[in-house]
Amino acid sequence: MLLATAMAGAAAANFNATAYGARPDGKTMNTKAIQAAIDAAARDGGTVTFTAGTYLTGSIFVKSGVTLRLDKGVTLLGSQDIGDYPLRPTRIAGIEMKWPAALVNIYRQQDAAIEGEGTIDGDGKVFWDSYWTLRKAYEPRGLRWASDYDAHRPRLIQVFDSSRVKVGGGLLLRRSGFWTLHICYSTDVTVDGVVIRNNSDGLGPSTDGIDIDSSRKVLVQHADIDVNDDALCLKAGRDADGLRVARPTEDVVIRDSIVRSAAAGITFGSETSGGFRNIEAYRITVEGKVPVGILFKSAHTRGGFGDNLRLHDITMKGIPVVLRITMNWNPSYSYARIPAGVTDVPPVWKVLATPVPVEQGRARFRNVRIWNIKATGATRAFEVDGFKEAPLQRFSLKNLDIEAREGGYLHDIEDWRFEDTRLVLGTPVALEDAGAVNGLPPASFVVRPRPFKEDPSKKSYEEQDKS
């Protein structure tokens, strides 16, 4: 009994970072001091705490059995020196490679947590600016596709190859240099109660909200997101490298969240190679500066699949496009071509440029259920393009209530079923094949050949980014 009590007391022990030399003045570099507190807590299990104030730091690594607790009034402020984020093997935008560690990492650990009502602030504008500088140099050389990999930027939180992890409790996550919360190759992860604000210092590139990447048994709830790229995003690897790894994202629940600004509310892709299975998202509100409510995006070299995806009870207010599916997303980014005569290239370029057989490169989405969708003030209800050789199959759409100026179009589909649908449209939905769809209200669609569509690769880089 005494031994059990002693062990419980040790497990609950607090380790204040100031006792290990951390100084909350916003100027002192505290990486080593905070890591020392974490390492001490890891020896017997415990909680790392902080006296109120701002702690400047580079990458820190939360260990098994440790809770990093940031109470209200505590801020972890990210260093603006990329050298303070050591390179580690990870996956970035679907490719396994070495990349700077995140500001806060749970890296190959178990039973770890990052919780509290404090703030993790990436102070990321310097990294946004460095990305644009590199990209402007790359674009004229035909290297738009390489810029996202060569411009090293730190994520805010990385959960990598870990299990039984918790993140939340009212955390404010802001100004991330790159993706905000990246969950990769991990199992049994709960994100409950995070506020993400990446647009307070300008609009940073690739400042995704929450990315769930080739992971299993993930719950995300009570997230409040304002970012400048995908808000709630499911990923599973890119092209030849993603097909080699072949790890799906599966058994994921996303619920009770709001998206205020983003490239899209809920996104599958564009990294689809490992596939998606058993995903459910519901009670989501999408409003404000968000061009697309529900987005599926892939490319001709991605491959992968989507099966048993359930999206329901979603409210969209003033979102231009309710549902967009594109299988040829952002060609200048999606298709890597090393310029002729260039031989001395980074290893990741060769990985990105590895050919994928045509049949293997087609993503296949089927058995998708979408219901209880309320959308007002939309510009277009549907923008759906698949592959003629691999149509989007068995989509069930029930109880849709959409008000939009245009119906849009449904192309490359098979066995789509609508039920209890209310569409208030200025123009009807365009179909190529009336037999591919059942249940659309008679006055809501028109059958006609697909019009000529501009090759998306001919669009400007900026237009492709927004597709």
MARTIPA-225051 format. One record per residue (C-alpha): x, z negated, y negated. Coordinates in steps of 0.02 Angstrom, whole numbers, plus 32768, in hexadecimal, padded with zeros to 4 digits. Last residue first. Layout:
site X=X, Z=Z, Y=Y
...
***
This chain:
site X=7E84, Z=8B28, Y=7B17
site X=7ECE, Z=8AC3, Y=7A88
site X=7F84, Z=8ADB, Y=7ABD
site X=7F62, Z=8B95, Y=7AD0
site X=7F26, Z=8BA1, Y=7A1C
site X=7FC4, Z=8B4A, Y=79DD
site X=8035, Z=8BBB, Y=7A43
site X=7FDE, Z=8C52, Y=79F8
site X=7F70, Z=8CBC, Y=7A68
site X=7FB6, Z=8D4A, Y=7ACE
site X=7FC9, Z=8CDC, Y=7B69
site X=7F0D, Z=8CC2, Y=7B64
site X=7EF0, Z=8D7A, Y=7B90
site X=7E59, Z=8DA3, Y=7B26
site X=7DB5, Z=8DA9, Y=7B84
site X=7D51, Z=8E47, Y=7B9C
site X=7C9E, Z=8E18, Y=7BBC
site X=7C62, Z=8DDC, Y=7C66
site X=7BD3, Z=8E46, Y=7C9E
site X=7B24, Z=8E06, Y=7C76
site X=7AA4, Z=8D8B, Y=7CBA
site X=7A4D, Z=8D21, Y=7C36
site X=7A2D, Z=8C67, Y=7C38
site X=79C2, Z=8BDD, Y=7BEA
site X=7917, Z=8C2F, Y=7BEE
site X=7905, Z=8C1C, Y=7CAB
site X=793B, Z=8B63, Y=7CB0
site X=79D7, Z=8B5A, Y=7D1E
site X=79A9, Z=8B26, Y=7DCE
site X=7A19, Z=8B91, Y=7E3B
site X=7ABC, Z=8BE8, Y=7E11
site X=7B2C, Z=8C61, Y=7E6E
site X=7A9C, Z=8CD9, Y=7E8C
site X=7A8E, Z=8CFC, Y=7DD1
site X=7B3A, Z=8D4D, Y=7DD7
site X=7B9C, Z=8D70, Y=7D38
site X=7B48, Z=8CE3, Y=7CD9
site X=7B3D, Z=8CC8, Y=7C1C
site X=7AEA, Z=8C27, Y=7BE2
site X=7A67, Z=8C49, Y=7B5D
site X=7A79, Z=8C47, Y=7A9F
site X=7A3E, Z=8BC1, Y=7A24
site X=7A2E, Z=8B46, Y=7AB3
site X=79C2, Z=8AAF, Y=7ADC
site X=79EA, Z=8A95, Y=7B94
site X=7987, Z=8A16, Y=7BF7
site X=79B6, Z=8A10, Y=7CB0
site X=7952, Z=89B8, Y=7D37
site X=79BB, Z=8A0C, Y=7DBE
site X=7A4A, Z=8A89, Y=7DB5
site X=7AA1, Z=8ACC, Y=7E4F
site X=7B43, Z=8B2E, Y=7E50
site X=7B5D, Z=8B8B, Y=7EF4
site X=7BF1, Z=8BF8, Y=7EC2
site X=7C4C, Z=8C09, Y=7E1D
site X=7CC5, Z=8C86, Y=7DD2
site X=7C74, Z=8C87, Y=7D25
site X=7BFA, Z=8C12, Y=7CCD
site X=7BE9, Z=8C38, Y=7C14
site X=7BC0, Z=8BED, Y=7B69
site X=7B13, Z=8BA8, Y=7B45
site X=7B2D, Z=8BAE, Y=7A8A
site X=7AF3, Z=8B40, Y=79FA
site X=7AEA, Z=8AA9, Y=7A6C
site X=7A70, Z=8A20, Y=7A9E
site X=7A8E, Z=89E2, Y=7B4F
site X=7A28, Z=896F, Y=7BBE
site X=7A6C, Z=8981, Y=7C6E
site X=7A05, Z=892A, Y=7CF3
site X=7A60, Z=8974, Y=7D87
site X=7AF6, Z=89E4, Y=7D9D
site X=7B33, Z=8A04, Y=7E4F
site X=7BCF, Z=8A6E, Y=7E60
site X=7BE2, Z=8ABD, Y=7F0B
site X=7C73, Z=8B34, Y=7EF0
site X=7CE5, Z=8B6A, Y=7E62
site X=7D19, Z=8C15, Y=7E9D
site X=7DBD, Z=8C37, Y=7EF9
site X=7DDB, Z=8CF4, Y=7EF9
site X=7D77, Z=8D0C, Y=7E58
site X=7DDF, Z=8C7F, Y=7E0E
site X=7D8E, Z=8C05, Y=7D95
site X=7D49, Z=8C12, Y=7CE5
site X=7CC7, Z=8B99, Y=7C9E
site X=7CA5, Z=8B7D, Y=7BE5
site X=7BFE, Z=8B22, Y=7BE1
site X=7B8E, Z=8ACC, Y=7B61
site X=7BD2, Z=8B14, Y=7AC0
site X=7BD1, Z=8AD3, Y=7A0C
site X=7B94, Z=8A26, Y=7A38
site X=7B2D, Z=89B8, Y=79C4
site X=7AE2, Z=8950, Y=7A50
site X=7B1D, Z=8936, Y=7B02
site X=7ACA, Z=88C3, Y=7B82
site X=7B0D, Z=88D3, Y=7C34
site X=7AAF, Z=887B, Y=7CC0
site X=7AFF, Z=88DD, Y=7D4C
site X=7B9D, Z=8939, Y=7D82
site X=7BC5, Z=894D, Y=7E3A
site X=7C5D, Z=89B0, Y=7E74
site X=7C63, Z=89E8, Y=7F29
site X=7CE5, Z=8A6F, Y=7F0D
site X=7D7F, Z=8A91, Y=7EA5
site X=7E07, Z=8B03, Y=7EE9
site X=7EAA, Z=8B1A, Y=7E89
site X=7EFB, Z=8BC2, Y=7EA8
site X=7FB8, Z=8BC0, Y=7EB6
site X=7FBE, Z=8BBF, Y=7F74
site X=7F6B, Z=8C69, Y=7F7A
site X=7FE5, Z=8CB3, Y=7EFD
site X=8082, Z=8C6C, Y=7F4C
site X=80DD, Z=8BF4, Y=7ED5
site X=8182, Z=8C26, Y=7E84
site X=8200, Z=8BA1, Y=7E4D
site X=820C, Z=8BAD, Y=7D8E
site X=81E3, Z=8AF5, Y=7D6F
site X=8265, Z=8ABC, Y=7DED
site X=82E9, Z=8B2F, Y=7DA3
site X=82C2, Z=8AEE, Y=7CF5
site X=82CD, Z=8A3B, Y=7D35
site X=8381, Z=8A59, Y=7D6C
site X=83B7, Z=8A7B, Y=7CB8
site X=83F2, Z=8B2D, Y=7C97
site X=8499, Z=8B89, Y=7C96
site X=845C, Z=8C34, Y=7CCF
site X=8401, Z=8C88, Y=7C3E
site X=8416, Z=8D44, Y=7C4F
site X=835C, Z=8D65, Y=7C5D
site X=82F1, Z=8CDB, Y=7C14
site X=82B9, Z=8C52, Y=7C8C
site X=81FF, Z=8C68, Y=7CA9
site X=8191, Z=8BCE, Y=7CBA
site X=80D6, Z=8BED, Y=7CBD
site X=8066, Z=8B5D, Y=7C85
site X=80A3, Z=8B3F, Y=7BD4
site X=8096, Z=8BF1, Y=7B8F
site X=8001, Z=8C0C, Y=7C02
site X=7F96, Z=8B7F, Y=7BB7
site X=7F12, Z=8B6D, Y=7C3E
site X=7EEB, Z=8BF6, Y=7CB9
site X=7E72, Z=8B9D, Y=7D2E
site X=7DFE, Z=8B66, Y=7CA4
site X=7D66, Z=8AF5, Y=7CB4
site X=7D11, Z=8AB6, Y=7C16
site X=7C77, Z=8A47, Y=7C10
site X=7C25, Z=8A02, Y=7B71
site X=7C80, Z=8A6A, Y=7AEF
site X=7C76, Z=8A3D, Y=7A34
site X=7C5F, Z=8980, Y=7A46
site X=7BE5, Z=8942, Y=79C2
site X=7BB0, Z=88A9, Y=7A26
site X=7BD0, Z=88AA, Y=7AE0
site X=7B83, Z=882B, Y=7B57
site X=7BB9, Z=8820, Y=7C0D
site X=7B4D, Z=87D3, Y=7C94
site X=7BA0, Z=8836, Y=7D1E
site X=7C3D, Z=8887, Y=7D62
site X=7C56, Z=888A, Y=7E1E
site X=7CE5, Z=88EA, Y=7E6F
site X=7CD6, Z=8901, Y=7F2B
site X=7D5F, Z=8984, Y=7F3C
site X=7DDC, Z=89CD, Y=7EC0
site X=7E69, Z=8A37, Y=7F00
site X=7F20, Z=8A65, Y=7EEF
site X=7F71, Z=8B04, Y=7EB2
site X=7FD9, Z=8B03, Y=7E15
site X=8021, Z=8BB3, Y=7E05
site X=7F88, Z=8C0E, Y=7DC0
site X=7F63, Z=8B80, Y=7D47
site X=7EF8, Z=8AE3, Y=7D3C
site X=7E7C, Z=8A93, Y=7CC7
site X=7DDA, Z=8A32, Y=7CE5
site X=7D94, Z=89E8, Y=7C45
site X=7CFC, Z=8979, Y=7C23
site X=7CD1, Z=8952, Y=7B6D
site X=7D36, Z=89D4, Y=7B10
site X=7D67, Z=89DE, Y=7A56
site X=7D7A, Z=8922, Y=7A39
site X=7D82, Z=88E9, Y=7984
site X=7CF0, Z=886F, Y=7984
site X=7C8F, Z=8843, Y=7A20
site X=7C9E, Z=8830, Y=7ADC
site X=7C42, Z=87A0, Y=7B2E
site X=7C63, Z=877A, Y=7BE6
site X=7BEA, Z=871E, Y=7C58
site X=7C30, Z=8777, Y=7CEF
site X=7CCA, Z=87C1, Y=7D40
site X=7CDC, Z=87D0, Y=7DFD
site X=7D6C, Z=8820, Y=7E5D
site X=7D68, Z=8833, Y=7F1A
site X=7DEF, Z=88B7, Y=7F2F
site X=7E63, Z=8910, Y=7EB7
site X=7EEC, Z=898A, Y=7EE6
site X=7FA9, Z=8988, Y=7EFC
site X=7FC2, Z=8A23, Y=7E92
site X=7F47, Z=89FC, Y=7E04
site X=7FBC, Z=89DB, Y=7D71
site X=7F4D, Z=8A28, Y=7CE9
site X=7EF8, Z=89C0, Y=7D18
site X=7E4E, Z=896A, Y=7D24
site X=7E1A, Z=892D, Y=7C78
site X=7D97, Z=88B3, Y=7C36
site X=7D7C, Z=88A7, Y=7B7A
site X=7DE1, Z=893B, Y=7B3E
site X=7E69, Z=8961, Y=7ABE
site X=7E51, Z=88B1, Y=7A7B
site X=7DF7, Z=8848, Y=79F9
site X=7D71, Z=87C3, Y=7A11
site X=7D6A, Z=87B1, Y=7ACF
site X=7D03, Z=871D, Y=7B0C
site X=7D07, Z=86C1, Y=7BB2
site X=7C90, Z=866F, Y=7C2C
site X=7CD4, Z=86C7, Y=7CC6
site X=7D64, Z=871C, Y=7D20
site X=7D69, Z=870A, Y=7DDD
site X=7DF2, Z=8757, Y=7E48
site X=7DF7, Z=876C, Y=7F05
site X=7E70, Z=87FE, Y=7F01
site X=7EFF, Z=8851, Y=7EA4
site X=7F4F, Z=88C0, Y=7F24
site X=8004, Z=88C1, Y=7F5E
site X=8047, Z=896B, Y=7F93
site X=80FE, Z=894C, Y=7F66
site X=812B, Z=8A01, Y=7F8D
site X=808E, Z=8A44, Y=7F38
site X=80BA, Z=89E0, Y=7E9D
site X=816A, Z=8A27, Y=7E9C
site X=812E, Z=8AD9, Y=7EB7
site X=80AA, Z=8AD1, Y=7E2D
site X=8087, Z=8A2D, Y=7DD5
site X=8054, Z=8981, Y=7E14
site X=7FB6, Z=891C, Y=7E2A
site X=7F66, Z=88EF, Y=7D83
site X=7EC7, Z=8897, Y=7D49
site X=7EB1, Z=887D, Y=7C8F
site X=7E4B, Z=8805, Y=7C25
site X=7E78, Z=882C, Y=7B70
site X=7ECE, Z=88D6, Y=7B74
site X=7F2F, Z=88F9, Y=7AD4
site X=7F33, Z=88B2, Y=7A24
site X=7EF9, Z=8800, Y=7A45
site X=7E6C, Z=8786, Y=7A1C
site X=7E32, Z=8729, Y=7AB8
site X=7DC9, Z=868E, Y=7ADA
site X=7DDB, Z=865D, Y=7B91
site X=7D60, Z=85E3, Y=7BE1
site X=7D80, Z=861F, Y=7C92
site X=7E05, Z=8677, Y=7CF8
site X=7E0B, Z=8657, Y=7DB3
site X=7E8F, Z=86A8, Y=7E21
site X=7E8B, Z=86AD, Y=7EDE
site X=7F09, Z=8737, Y=7EF7
site X=7F8E, Z=878F, Y=7E8E
site X=7FCD, Z=8841, Y=7E7C
site X=7FCA, Z=8830, Y=7DBD
site X=7F4B, Z=87CA, Y=7D5C
site X=7F71, Z=87EB, Y=7CA4
site X=7F23, Z=8775, Y=7C22
site X=7F27, Z=87A1, Y=7B69
site X=7F8C, Z=883F, Y=7B51
site X=8004, Z=8848, Y=7ABD
site X=803F, Z=88F7, Y=7AEB
site X=8068, Z=8927, Y=7A37
site X=8055, Z=88A2, Y=79AF
site X=7FD2, Z=88AA, Y=7927
site X=7FFF, Z=883F, Y=7892
site X=802E, Z=8787, Y=7886
site X=7F85, Z=873A, Y=78B5
site X=7F61, Z=87BE, Y=7939
site X=7F9B, Z=8766, Y=79D7
site X=7F19, Z=86DC, Y=79E3
site X=7EF5, Z=86A3, Y=7A95
site X=7E88, Z=8609, Y=7AB2
site X=7E97, Z=85C2, Y=7B61
site X=7E1D, Z=8556, Y=7BC3
site X=7E2A, Z=8569, Y=7C7F
site X=7EAC, Z=85D8, Y=7CD0
site X=7EB0, Z=85AE, Y=7D89
site X=7F30, Z=85F9, Y=7E01
site X=7F1F, Z=85F0, Y=7EBD
site X=7F9B, Z=8678, Y=7EEB
site X=8026, Z=86D2, Y=7E8E
site X=807D, Z=877C, Y=7E94
site X=8069, Z=8789, Y=7DD6
site X=8004, Z=8726, Y=7D56
site X=8038, Z=875D, Y=7CA7
site X=7FF5, Z=86FA, Y=7C13
site X=8019, Z=873F, Y=7B65
site X=8060, Z=87EC, Y=7B83
site X=80E7, Z=8819, Y=7B04
site X=8133, Z=87BA, Y=7A71
site X=80A1, Z=8740, Y=7A75
site X=805D, Z=870E, Y=79CC
site X=7FEB, Z=8683, Y=7A0A
site X=7FB6, Z=861A, Y=7A9F
site X=7F47, Z=8585, Y=7A73
site X=7F30, Z=8515, Y=7B0A
site X=7E87, Z=84C2, Y=7B23
site X=7E9E, Z=847C, Y=7BD3
site X=7EF2, Z=8518, Y=7C11
site X=7F69, Z=854E, Y=7C9B
site X=7F61, Z=8512, Y=7D4F
site X=7FCD, Z=854A, Y=7DE1
site X=7FB3, Z=8536, Y=7E9C
site X=802B, Z=85C0, Y=7ECD
site X=80C1, Z=861C, Y=7E85
site X=8110, Z=86C7, Y=7E91
site X=8110, Z=86D6, Y=7DD3
site X=80A8, Z=8679, Y=7D51
site X=80ED, Z=86B8, Y=7CAB
site X=80B9, Z=8672, Y=7C02
site X=80E1, Z=86B9, Y=7B55
site X=812C, Z=875E, Y=7B8C
site X=81D5, Z=8788, Y=7B44
site X=8200, Z=8835, Y=7B02
site X=8280, Z=88B1, Y=7B42
site X=8269, Z=8960, Y=7AFC
site X=82AB, Z=89C8, Y=7B8D
site X=820F, Z=89BC, Y=7BF9
site X=818A, Z=89E2, Y=7B76
site X=81F7, Z=8A6B, Y=7B2C
site X=820F, Z=8ACC, Y=7BCD
site X=816B, Z=8B2F, Y=7BCD
site X=8182, Z=8B63, Y=7B16
site X=8226, Z=8BB4, Y=7B4C
site X=820C, Z=8C6A, Y=7B18
site X=82A4, Z=8C64, Y=7AA5
site X=823A, Z=8C66, Y=7A07
site X=81DD, Z=8BCC, Y=7A4A
site X=8276, Z=8B63, Y=7A72
site X=82B4, Z=8B39, Y=79C3
site X=8206, Z=8B0C, Y=7986
site X=81F1, Z=8AA5, Y=7A25
site X=828F, Z=8A41, Y=7A05
site X=825C, Z=8A10, Y=7955
site X=81A9, Z=89EE, Y=798C
site X=81E6, Z=8978, Y=7A14
site X=825D, Z=891E, Y=799F
site X=81CD, Z=88FE, Y=7927
site X=8160, Z=88B1, Y=79AE
site X=81F3, Z=8845, Y=79E4
site X=820E, Z=8801, Y=7934
site X=8152, Z=87E4, Y=7928
site X=8151, Z=876F, Y=79BE
site X=814C, Z=86C0, Y=7977
site X=8124, Z=8694, Y=7A2D
site X=80B8, Z=85FF, Y=7A02
site X=8082, Z=858A, Y=7A8D
site X=8007, Z=850F, Y=7A41
site X=7FC0, Z=8465, Y=7A70
site X=7F18, Z=8439, Y=7ABC
site X=7F5F, Z=8412, Y=7B68
site X=7F99, Z=8463, Y=7C08
site X=8024, Z=84C2, Y=7C60
site X=801D, Z=8499, Y=7D1A
site X=8083, Z=849B, Y=7DBA
site X=8053, Z=8485, Y=7E70
site X=80CA, Z=8508, Y=7EB6
site X=8161, Z=8566, Y=7E71
site X=81AD, Z=8614, Y=7E75
site X=81B2, Z=8623, Y=7DB7
site X=813C, Z=85BD, Y=7D4C
site X=8181, Z=85F9, Y=7CA7
site X=816A, Z=85CD, Y=7BF0
site X=81BB, Z=863F, Y=7B6D
site X=81BB, Z=86CD, Y=7BEA
site X=8256, Z=8708, Y=7C45
site X=82AC, Z=87A4, Y=7C06
site X=829F, Z=8835, Y=7C80
site X=82EE, Z=8866, Y=7D24
site X=8289, Z=88E7, Y=7D82
site X=81F2, Z=8900, Y=7DF2
site X=8181, Z=8981, Y=7D9F
site X=80C6, Z=8971, Y=7D7D
site X=80CC, Z=8950, Y=7CC3
site X=8157, Z=88D1, Y=7CDC
site X=8179, Z=887E, Y=7D84
site X=81F8, Z=87F2, Y=7D95
site X=82B0, Z=87D7, Y=7DB8
site X=82F5, Z=8768, Y=7D2E
site X=8352, Z=878B, Y=7C8B
site X=836B, Z=86F3, Y=7C1D
site X=82FC, Z=86D8, Y=7B83
site X=836A, Z=8689, Y=7AFD
site X=83C7, Z=872F, Y=7AEC
site X=8328, Z=877B, Y=7AA6
site X=8346, Z=8715, Y=7A08
site X=82A2, Z=86F4, Y=79AC
site X=8291, Z=864B, Y=7A01
site X=81E3, Z=8618, Y=7A35
site X=818B, Z=8585, Y=79E4
site X=8142, Z=8500, Y=7A57
site X=80C2, Z=84A6, Y=79ED
site X=807F, Z=83F4, Y=79FF
site X=7FF6, Z=83B5, Y=798B
site X=7F73, Z=83AF, Y=7A15
site X=7FC8, Z=8384, Y=7AB9
site X=803B, Z=83F8, Y=7B17
site X=804A, Z=83BE, Y=7BCA
site X=80C4, Z=8415, Y=7C40
site X=8089, Z=83D9, Y=7CEA
site X=810E, Z=83D1, Y=7D70
site X=80FD, Z=83CF, Y=7E2E
site X=815F, Z=846F, Y=7E44
site X=81C8, Z=849C, Y=7DAC
site X=81A0, Z=84DB, Y=7CFD
site X=8226, Z=8552, Y=7CBF
site X=8252, Z=855C, Y=7C06
site X=8281, Z=85FA, Y=7BA8
site X=82BB, Z=85E5, Y=7AF5
site X=828A, Z=8555, Y=7A85
site X=8259, Z=8518, Y=79D8
site X=81F1, Z=847A, Y=79E8
site X=816D, Z=845B, Y=7962
site X=8124, Z=83AD, Y=794B
site X=80C2, Z=8325, Y=79A5
site X=8127, Z=82C5, Y=7A28
site X=812F, Z=8327, Y=7AC8
site X=8100, Z=830B, Y=7B7E
site X=8146, Z=8342, Y=7C26
site X=80D9, Z=8305, Y=7CB4
site X=8112, Z=82CC, Y=7D5E
site X=8151, Z=82F4, Y=7E0B
site X=81E1, Z=8295, Y=7E5A
site X=8278, Z=8301, Y=7E32
site X=8211, Z=837F, Y=7DD1
site X=81F7, Z=8309, Y=7D3D
site X=82B3, Z=8300, Y=7D22
site X=82C2, Z=83BD, Y=7D2B
site X=8236, Z=83D1, Y=7CAC
site X=8287, Z=8355, Y=7C35
site X=832E, Z=83AF, Y=7C45
site X=82D6, Z=8455, Y=7C25
site X=8291, Z=840F, Y=7B83
site X=833E, Z=83D7, Y=7B4C
site X=8393, Z=8479, Y=7B7E
site X=8316, Z=84E8, Y=7B22
site X=830A, Z=847D, Y=7A85
site X=835A, Z=84EA, Y=79FF
site X=8349, Z=8480, Y=7962
site X=82E5, Z=84D3, Y=78D7
site X=822B, Z=84AD, Y=78EF
site X=824C, Z=83F3, Y=78CF
site X=820A, Z=83AE, Y=7974
site X=82B4, Z=8378, Y=79BA
site X=82D3, Z=8379, Y=7A75
site X=8360, Z=8307, Y=7AAF
site X=8328, Z=82D0, Y=7B5B
site X=82BF, Z=823F, Y=7B1C
site X=826E, Z=82BC, Y=7AA4
site X=822D, Z=831C, Y=7B3B
site X=81BE, Z=828C, Y=7B70
site X=81BC, Z=8278, Y=7C2C
site X=811A, Z=822C, Y=7C69
site X=8105, Z=81E0, Y=7D16
site X=8066, Z=8203, Y=7D77
site X=80BE, Z=8232, Y=7E18
site X=812C, Z=8197, Y=7E09
site X=8094, Z=8128, Y=7DF8
site X=8042, Z=8177, Y=7E8F
site X=80E1, Z=815C, Y=7EF3
site X=80EA, Z=80A6, Y=7EC0
site X=8034, Z=808A, Y=7EEF
site X=804F, Z=80DC, Y=7F98
site X=80E9, Z=8070, Y=7FB8
site X=808B, Z=7FD2, Y=7F87
site X=8000, Z=8000, Y=8000
***
